[in-house]
Amino acid sequence: MTKSIALSLVLAASLGLAACSGGAENAANDAANAADNASNAADNAMNAALNAADNASNAADNAANAAHNAASNAL
């Protein structure tokens, strides 16, 4: 009788531990999410840099057009 109670307790404890063993899977998912977040942050930084370069180019074009227009109007 004592052995069956002890075996039942061991079985219950092992099932409880098995139910909580998702920690490794959660850690792997967290690491994958962190890698995805880092990749997305790098993509966002690259897009921001490209947008800034485009904006600077547009500003230079606008300044050139304004100078051309001012010179044309002066004549």
Secondary structure as UniProt FT lines:
FT   HELIX           2..19
FT   TURN            20..22
FT   HELIX           23..74
//
